Every structure is written in C-alpha cells, then in structure tokens.
Amino acid sequence: MTSTPTAAASVAFMLGHPVAHTAMPAGVNAWASETGTDAMMAPLDLPPEALAGFLQALRGMANCPGCVLTAPHKQAALTLVDRASAAAEAAGGVNVITRTATGELVGDNTDGAGFVAALEAAGGVPRNVLIFGCGGAGASIATAIAARAPVRLDLVEADPDRSAALAARLGAPAQAIAAPASLEGYDLIVNATAVGLNGEGMIHDLDGLSPGAVVADVVTKPAVTPFLKAAEAKGARIQPGAAMALAQIPLVRQAFGWGNSIAPGYGMVARSCFSILRNWVRVLRHAAGLPPWTVRMPSDRAFEGRKGGSMSITKMTRRAWLAGVSAIAAGTMTLAAGAATANDKVTLGALRFTSHGAGFVAFEKGYFEAEGLDVEFEFFQAAQPIAVATASGDVDFGITGVTGGLMNLAEKGALRIVGGVLHEKAGYDGMMIMASNQAYDAGMTTVDDIKGHSVAMTQVGSTFHYMTNLIADAKGWDMGEMKMVPLQKVGAMVAAFKSGQTDVMIMVPHIAKALTEAGAGHEIGWLNEYAEYQISTMITSVDNIENNRDMVERFVRAYSKGIADMNRVFLDGEAEEGELEELTQMIAKYVAPDQPYEKAAPSIQAGAMYLNPDMALNKTDVAAQMQWFKDEGLVDSDLTVDQLVDGSFVETF
C-alpha cells in the first residue's frame, strides 16, 4: 500500500543548515507512503539566526507535531525549549522537539540511542571507544556509550574545554585527550564532527587501526565518507552516518504520535526506512570503485513479490541497521499481514554449514512441502546477522547460535528461541580447537598454551566468543587474558588463521578437518572436552509465535524430520543402502555449491555433528549462556530466560 499526504496530514520538519544531506526525511516519507500514514517530514534549510523565530511559530502550528534538528541547531535549541529530557540535558543539545497540544515545546536527544542501536545490530557495543567531536551528536553518542559501561572512553575535541566538560559530566572512564597518533587498542572509533561532509577530508589517518574494529561516522553525505572508505580498506567494520539517523525513525514516530504502539513485525519498517540508505550506498560505492557492500548488512535479497506485496525498485532493503530499530522499539507497528501469506511462503536464514544440513534435507526430501510450506533459503556469513534478519522480518526462521545480539533483540520483544538444533556432546565430533601453523611451530601445541594468544571470532558476543570463554573458564583463566579478534565473517576468520594473523580458531569440523588435512592448521583439542552446550537454536519472531503459531509448529515438525535423518545416517550408522550418498549430495548443493561434489563430499560426511532429536532444547544451558553475556555487559541485565525462550513448541531440559 502506498499513499501521498493529504491536506489533513501531520507535517513535521527537519531543520539544519545545510539540510540537503540528511537521511531522515526520505526514510520517514518512505515509511509513511508504504504504510498509508497521512504524515510527512519536510526538510528546511534554516540559518541559525532564524531558529528562535521558527520555534516560536511552531508553537501555533496545529498540524505540526514537532521537528528534528541537525547541525548547527542542537545546542541552541536546548535553550529555546520549555523543558528537556535527561538525555538532552546530558548531551547538552536537542535533536527532537515535540509540540504539545498547548503549544509547549519539549526537547529530547535520540542521537545516542540511534547510534548504539545500530551497533547492537552487530551484537553489541565495543568497549574501548574513541570519539572525535563533543558537539551535539558526539555528546549524545558519548552519553549513550557511557551508559554501557565501557572500559575506555576517550574524547577528542578541537575545543578542549568542551571535551573536558563532557568528560566531567560523564565521569570515569570518560576522559578528554589530545588526538592520538595511533588508534591501536581502540575497537570503536567515531567521527562525530563535520569532517568528511561532501567527501572532503578525514578526521584521522587511521594509523594503528586494528582489523575488525568498528569505525563509525555521523556524516551522511557521502554515504561512505573518505574516513569510512579508508577504514574498510584496512579491514574495519564500518557504520555510515545515515545509520544513526534512520535507526531513530521509530523514536521520532513515537514522539510525534505517528503510530506509537510497541509490537513485533518489522518487515515493512525495514523496507521503507532503509530503502534510501541501501540505494545511496550501492550507487556511491559503485562510483567509488568499491565492491558491493556486505559489511554489517546481513542480507542481499530485496523484497520484490515477497510476503504478499510487490516492492518498487526504491523500496528495497538490507537489514543491518534495523536490528537497532528493533532493539529500540521492538517493532513500531503491528503488521498482521507481515506473517506468511496464504500459500505459506517462508524464508529460513542459515549458514553454509553441514550442521545446518537438516534444513536442506527437509527441503530436498519434501518434509516442508508436506507441511504446506514453500521454503526458500537466505544465506549469511555469520550467526548474529541471522537474529537481526529474523527480528526485522527479512527471514521467518533462523538457525543461529545463542549470541549477544539475539539476546538483546529478545529482551526487546522481537524474537524467541523455539527449538534446539546443534549441541556439543561427548562422543561426537564437535567444534575443533585449532592452532595456526605459525603459532604451533612457535610452541603453542596444546590448549594449555593458548592463554594470551589471539583468537579469531566473528563478532563480540558471538558463539565463538562464548566458546572461548568456556575454555578459559575450564582452565581457570580470565577472559581478559585472551586476545579476541573480531573478523565479522567465518571466511575472514579462516583467512586470518591460515595466514597466521590469528593464533587460535574454534571451527566446525567440516571446515576444520579440511584445513588440517591440507596442512593449513593443527588440531590441538575439541570443545566438548571442556563443555557440552547448546550451540545453535531455531528462532522466529514473536509476531510469528503469536499470529502464526500453526505455521511455526509445522516448520518445527518438518525440520525435526531432517534432524532425524541427519543423525541416523551420519552419526548412528543406520543408513540404508545409498542413503549416505543421497544425503551428502543434498547437503553439498547448499554447503559447497561452487565445489565439485567429489571434493566436497568427504568434508561434509566428516563434519556431521550431534543435532538435538526432535529439536529438544537445553534451556538450562541457554540460561547459563545468558548469565555470562549479562556478566560481560553484553546483554541487558533485565533479560529473563522466559523472554529468550518459548518452550511451548518442543521439549526443554
């Protein structure tokens, strides 16, 4: 459904000087058009000297719920509103003003919440932080990060008095410093200044930047600034400025009374709010000679013809940033139509792992079809983005590890675990603990030797992160003694391990065994020697649980049949004649689509792992994992296991 505003529309303004670079009006208007909401946001290039007069006039605009502000108006607006929120006071600036029915102006600051929400899309907020710029956006971001208990929060500002004042307001560990020559030791670097606007200049030369660090910019034009482009070339993850703006749209909608219910259902929000960002990024990266953007954006599939609606070319989406939206507002509108359509087309998010093979077998053997489900697969390169995509509605079900990102989304009412999939179990091959050739040759030949060495993982709060903790805990080590290296994708983990950039890797057996057989690494142990735990689970949205329970039950039944076949054929030695070859061929189509079958088959057969029969879930272990993530400050301390798990679909233990 699309629509245009009427004469009765609720009209908000985006104020800035300049304002043409801002992303929020396009995002809001795309959402309003897509949902049929009679509302719009108009950009207004307003010089600083005109701000007071405009805000005075705003008091009498009956059909205007308020305005959003960008530079240079945020600090001045704080002195012009009638009252301000604690977030605005702490940040020293206002970026959202709401007009009440009596004409009172109320100021708020959502920059920090939007910025942190976008970070949470990838599984959490890094804890060693450097922020350039302590103006309105920088102060708000610093305030939001300070609330997440960082280990280090360094503030750099051209006006040292401003950074000192902000550090004093925030307290330790925030400190005002001069611009460092090297970025070594920081895992989040933020440009909260205007440097880079229109593609001009960089706030730092990025010397000492660690691969896998997050580099973020608040500048929205160009979408990929020179700072971000250079950071990505050095192996960093990047977060563009539009992310912070667009992740605030649900908060702005609530402030302006544009559908402020908090309910799950994210697909339409994803399509509309992030369509402009995706197109900007595609065009600008192509013009810059960069490859297609896969950083922190988990899905390449647009939404044309899916879920009962046909999207135009400008209504596409990639859902990395909407995990932040979901984490802030747990879906800002109820979309019953967002559930599976009449023909029950559903999408399963998965990795190209043998351990995800039950879904491939269930599809190839017709188990899904027999339950009236038309299943398609969406493949990812790490576990945490699957949770993001499930919360946003990009996929209906996800097979994913119990990650920090998943837990944060569950705490916001976005999704639940509904079944168990992969479980470490003694007597069966599981996750192999590996030493790189370089580290092994230097004397790291047992698990006892890995303390203090670099360990590859996808992201902070990932399953790889937690697995390392299990080993450290069993050995009596502190996690602070482990050097964790976030590399975003499994492929990047393998590449860093093979080249000796990381010393240790914990990996699924179909990949690990192939590496050891090729002489690209050494087996030094197995995770199940130290712990048996619930590695991966099946997740779905709360919207599906509440509005499509029958579909969830049918999906669980079909997937469970795939698990039964996998365990029987690969683990129990009960395969009928030709059945081992049959299932291997089915799985190879998905796990190794670019490899000759003869090359892929041995690693697939050797890489089978123990899968939970009937998808029974080790809820006790999930609760233990949740507690560790809480203790590490990676998950909201208010999360309960019953918010995380819906135990009504399978047996729990």
N, C-alpha and C positions, 0 to 999 in steps of 0.2 A: 504494500500500500504506500503510495506517495501522495503528497499534497503540497499546496502552496499556502502561505499565510493569507488570512482574510483581514478585513478592516477591523475585526474584533481581536486580532492577535495580541498576545502578550509579547512585548518587544523589549529586549534588554540590549545594552550597549557594551562594546569592547573599546575601552579608552586607552590610547597610547600616543606617543609622538616620537617616532613614526608608529604606525599600526599595521601597515600592509604585510608585514612578515608574520603576523600572529596566526596560530593554527586553530584556536578555539572557535571562532565564528563558523568556519567551514564545518568543523566537527559537529557543533550544535545544530546547525541548519540541516546537515545531512540526516542527523537523528530525527529532527522534527518532521522532515519530509517523509522519511521512511515509516514513521510511526503514526503519521496523521495528526500530530500535535500542532495546535494552532499557536505557534510560538516562533520567534526568530531572534537572532543576535546580529546587530548591525555594528560594523567597525566604525570608529570615529577617531580621526586624527586630530587630537586636541592638544594645543600648545599648553605648557604649564600654567601660563598666566590666565588661562580660561577655565581651569579646573574648578575653582571655587564657585564661579558663576554657574557652571554646568550642574554641579551638585546641588546648588540651591534650587535650580529649576527642576531637578529630578524629584524633589520633594512633592511637586504638584503634578507629576506625570502619572495619571491614574492607571494607564495600561502598561506601565514600565515597572517591573518588579525589582530592578536594580541594574548594576553594571559590574563588569570585570575590568581590572586595571592592570596595565603593564608599565614598564619604564616610560617616562620618569616620574610617574604619579604616585607610587605606592607610599612613600614616606609622607608626602604632603597630605595624602588622603586621610592618614591616621589622625591628623589634627583637625580634619573637617567633618568627621562623622560624629554622631551624637554619643555613640558608645562602641566599644570594640571588644572582640573576643580575646581570650587569654592568648590564643595563638598569634593574633595580630600584635598584641602588646609585646609578646616575647620576641617576635620577629622584627618589631619596630616599623611595620608597614602593613598596608591593607591591599589585598588584591581582589576582594569581592565585597561589594556594598549591596545590602538588601534594603529596599524601601518598604517600610511597614504601611499598614492601612492608614495610619495617622500622619504619614509623611516623615517619620523618623528614619534616619539613616544609620544602619548597623554595619560595622566593618568586620571583616574576617580575613584570615590568610590561609589559603589552601595550597600554596606552592609546595611547602614541605611535605604535606600529606600526599600530594600527587607524585612528587619525586620519589619518596620512599615506596609508594605503592608500585611504581614501575620497577624499582629494584627488587621488590618482593616477587615480581613475576618470574624472576630467575632463581628464586629460592631463598632470598634473604638479603640483608643489608651488610656489606663488608664492614669490618670493624676497625680498620686503620685508614683514616679518612683525611684527605687534604682538600680544602675548599678555597678556591681563588674568588674573592669578591664577597663582601659582607653587607651589600645593599639589601634591598627588599627581598629578592629571591634567595640570595646567599644566606641571609639571616634566617629566613624561614626554613631553608633546607638544613642549615646547621642545627636549628632548634629541634627539627623532627629527628635528625640523626642522633642528637644528644640524648633524646628520649629512648633510644635503642641501646644504650649502654655501650658505646664504642670503646675500644682500647685506646685509641689515639684519635684526636680531632684537632687538626691544625688549621688555623685560619690565616689567610694571606689577604691583605687589602692595601691598596695604594695609600689610603689614609690610615695610618697605624692607630690613631685614636679610635677609629670606628671598630677595627678588629679587636682592639683591647677591650672596648666597652662590651662588645658582643661576648667575648670570652668570659668577661666578668659576670655577665648575666647568666651564662650557661653553666659556669663552674667547671671543675675538673671532669674529664681530661682536656676540655677545650683550652686552647692556648693560641695567642696571637704570635705569629712568627714572620720573619722575612721570607721572601720567596726562596725555596730551597734549590740548590743547584741540581740535585738528583732526586728522582721520585722513588728511589729504592726504599722498600719497606711499606709503601702505601698500596692498598688493594682497592681503593676508591679515590679517584681524582675528579674533582668537579670544577668546571669553569662556570661560575655564576656571575660573570662580567659580560659586557657587551663586546668584548674582543672576539673577532670572528664573524660579526654581523656583516652580511653581504659578501662573505668569503674573504675577508681581509684580516690577516694576522693570526697568531697563535699565542695563547697565554703562557705557554711553556714549551721548550723544545723537546720535552718527553725523555730527556736523558735519564737512564736508570729505571725506566718503566718496566715492570715485571710482566711477562706474558701471562695472560689470564686475568690481569687486573681489570677493573671496570673504569672506563673513562666516560664521563658524562658532560653534557653541555646544556646550558639553558637557552642558548641561541637557537632560533628556529628557522633562520634564513641565512645560508642554505640549510637544508635538512641535514646534510652531512657536512659539517664545518671542516676547515683545514685541520683543526685540532683533532677531530674525531677520525678523519681520514688517515692522518699520520699515526694515531694510536692503533687503529685497526691493522695498519701495515706492520706494526710491531707485535701483533698477536693479542692485543687487548680486546675485551668486550666493550662495545660502545652503546651509549644510550643517548639518542638525539634529543634536542630541546623540545620538540613537539610532544615527546612522550609525557613530560611533566604537565603540559597544558591539557592534553587530551585525557589524561588519566583523572583530571579534576572535573570532567564534564558531569559525572553523576552527582558530585558535591554541589556544583553550580545549579544543577536541575533541582536538587532538594532545596537549596537556598531560595530559588525563585518560584518554588511551588509547581514546578513542571513535572508532576508525577513523582512524588517523593516516597512511594512505598518501597519497602526493603523486601524484595522477594527474588528467588532464583530465576534464571532464564536469561542468557547472555548473548545468544547468537545475534539478535538484531542490533543490540548495542555495539557489538563487535563490528558488524558490517558497516554501520553508519558512522560511528565515532572515529574509526580508524581508517576509513577508505581514503581520505585525502592524504594522510601520512604515508600510506603504502604507495600511492601513485607518485607523490613527491619523491620518495626515496628511490623508487625504480628509475624515474626519469633522470634524477640528478646523479645517481651512481653510474648509470649508463653513460651520461655525458662526461663524467669524470674518469671513465675507463675502468671502473671498479666492477668486480663480479657481482652477480645478484646477491641481495642481502639475505644472509641466513643467520646473522649474528642476533641472538636473543629473540628471534622470531620463529616460533616452532613449526608453523605450517605454511606450505607453499600453495595450498589449494584455495581458490576463490569459491564463492558461494553460489555461482550461477546454477539455477534449477534445483537447489537443494532445500529440503525442509519446506516444501510447499510454496516456494517463492522464486521468481526469476530475478536475478540482480542485474542491473545495468553495469557497464564497464566501470563506472565511477563508484560502484557500491561494493568493491572488493575489500577483503580484509586479511591481514595476518595478525594472529593474536599473541603478541608477546605482552604488549602494554596492557591489554585488558585484564590480565591477571591482576594488575594493580587496581584497575577499576573494580574488579570483583572483590578484591581484598578490602577496598574502602567501603563499597556499598552493596555487597552481596547481591548484585543484580538489581538495577533500579526500576525495573518494571516487570510485571507478570506477563509472560508470553506463553499462554497455553498452546498457541499454535506452533511454538518452537519445539514441541516434542515430535516424536516420529510421526510421519504422515500416514495416511490411510494404508499405504502399501508397506508400511514399517521399514522404510529405508533407514538404516543406522550405520554409523561410522565407528570403527574401532581404531583407536590410537595405539601403536605398537612400535617396538624396535625390531630391527632385523637380526634377532637373536633366536637360536634354537629353543631357548627357554620360553619364547613366545609362540612356539610351534603349535600349541593346542588350538589356537585360533585359526591358524592356517589349515590344520587338519579338519576342524569343524566346518570350515568353509568348503574345502575341497570334497569332503565326504557328504555334504548336503545336510549337516545337522542344523545349521542356521536356517536353511531353506525349509526344512521340515517343521520348524517352529514359526514359520511365516515371517522370517526376517531376511531382508535383502541387504547384506553386509558388504561394505567396502572398507578398505584399509587406508589409514593415514600413517605414514612412517615418520619417525622422529630420530634425532641423533643423540638424545639424552632423555633421562626419565622425567626430570622436573617439568619440562615444557608440556608433557602429556597431561599433567594435572591442570596446567594453565588452559590448555585447549578443551579439556573436559568441563572446566568451570565456565568457560566462555561460550560453550555450545558448538565449538568447531568440531568436536567429536562427541559421540554419545557415550562411549565407554573407553576406558583407558586401562592398559596393563602397565603398571608402573611401580617402582619401588616406593617405600614409605619415606618420603622426603620432607624436608622442612617446608618447601613450597606447598606441597599437598596439605600439610597440617595447617598452615596459615589460611589457605582457602577454605578448608573445612571449618575452621574457627569462625569464619565469616559467613557460614551457611551456604557455601557454594557447592560442595560435593561431599560424598561419603564413600568410604570403603565398603564394598558389598560382598567381597569374597577373597579367599586366599588363592595364590597362583604358585609362586616359586618359594620353596623352603629349603634352607640349608639343613641337611640331615646326614648324620654319620652313616658311613657305609655306601654313600652315593657320591659321585663326583659333584663338586660344587665350585665355588669361586677359588681359583688358584692364586696364591701369593707368589709373585714373581720378582726376580732381581734382574736389572738390566745387565747386559754383558760387561759394561764398564764398571758398574758397582760390584758385580760378582768377582771380576778379576782383581778388584781393589780390596777384596776380603769380606764383602757382605754376602755370605754363603748360607746363612740361616735366618729364620725370623728373629732370633735373638739379636741379630746385628742391625736391624733396620732402624732402631731408635736414632733420631737425629738426621735421618736421610729424607730426601724429597720423595713425596708420594703423589702419584697422579690421581686426579679425580675430575669429574665433570664440573661440578659447581659446589660452592659452600652449601651445606645442608643436603647434599646428595646421598644416595645409598653408599657410594664409595667413601664418602666422608665418615658415615656411620660405621662401615665395615672396619675402617682403620681404627676407630675408637674401640671396637670390640677386641681387636688385637692388643691395643695399648692397655685396655682395662685388664685383659687376661695376664698381661706381662707386668702389671703394676706401674706402667708409665703414665706420665701426664701428656695429654694431647698437645700441650704447648711445646713438647719436645719433638713433635713430628712437624715436618715442613710440608704442609699441604699445598699442592699446586693446582688451582682450578683451570681447566683447559676447555670447558664447555661441551665438547663432543667426545664420544668414545673414540672416533677416528683420530682426533687430536691427541688423546691420551696414548694411543698405540704409537703414533708417530714420535711423540716426545720420549716415550720409553725406548723405542728402537734406536733413537739417535743418542741416547744417554743423557738427555736433558732432565729426565727424572730417573730416580734410582729404583723405585718400587711401584708396582702396579698390581692391583687385585682385579682379576678379569674372569669372565665366563669361560668355561672350558673349551667351547668350540673355537674361540679365538686364541686362548692361552696355549692350548696344546699345539695348534698350528704354528704359533710363534716359537715354542721350544723345539719343535721338530725341525723348524727351519734354521735353528741356531740363532734366533733373534732375541733370546732371553733365557732365563733359567727358572725352573720350578724350585721354590725353597719351602713351600708349605701349602696347606689348604685351610680355608677359613673355618670349615666345620671341625677342625681340630681344636678350635678355640671357642666356638659358639654355634649353636643351632638356632637359626632365627628366620622369621618371616621376611623374605627379601622383597617379593613383589606381590601386588594385590590387584584386584579389579576394582575400579572406581567408576562412579557415574554421578551425575548432577542430582542435587536434591529435587530439582524440578522433575527429573525422570522418576525418582523414587515416589514422589507424591502424586504425580499426574499420569505416569505410565508404568505403574507397578507390574502389570501383566507383561509388558514388553521386557522389563528387567528380569522377571522370573524366567521367561522363555530364553533370553540371552544366556543367563546363568546355566540353565539346563543344557543348552547346546554346547557351550564352552566346556562344561564338565565332561561331556562325552568325548571331546577332543583330548582332555587331560587323561581320561581313562585309556584311550588308545595310545597316547604317548608313553605313559607309564608301563602299560602292558607290553608294548612292542620293544621299547628301547631299554627299559630297566628290569622288567620281570622275566625276560626271556620266553615270553609266551606268544610270540608272533607266529601266525600261520605262514605257510609257505608263500614266499613272495611279498609278504606284508611289510617286512623291514624295508625292502627296496621301494615299495609303493609309498610309504610314509616319508621316506627320505626324499624322494622325488617331489612330493607335495611341498615339503618344507623348503627345499632348495630353491623353488621358484620365488620365494619371498626373502629368504636369508641370504642367498648368493645369486641374485638374478643376472649378474654380469660374469659369473664364473662358469666354466664348463662343469657339467654335473659330476664328471669323474673326479675333478679336483675338489669340489665342494662336499661330496658325499662322506668321505672319511671324517672330516671335522664335525659335520652335523651329527653323525652317528656317535662319535666320541664325546660330543658336547651335550648330550642329554642330561638333564638334571631332575631332581625329585620335584614333582608337582603335587600340590595338595589334592588328594582324592575328593571328588565332589565339591571342590573349591572350599573345603572347610578352612576356617580362618583361625590362626593363632592370635586371638585377641589379647591374651596375656602378654605376649611378646610385643605386639603393637603398642600396648600401653607402656611397656618398658622403653621402647624406642622413643615414644612421645616424651617421656620424662627426661631422657637425655637431651633431646632438642630443646626442651624448656630450660634445662640447667645450663645449656650453652648460650641461651639468649637468642636462639634462632626461631623460636615459636612463642606465641602469646601464652603467658602463664595461666590464663583463664581457660584454655582449651581442656576439654574432658574427653575421655576415650569414647563416650557415647555420642559426642559431637563428631568424632572422627570415623566411627564405625556404625553402620546399620547392620545389626546381627540377625535381621529377620529373614534373610534370603538363604543363608547357609548355616551349617553347624559351626559354632565357635568353641574354642577351648583355651 
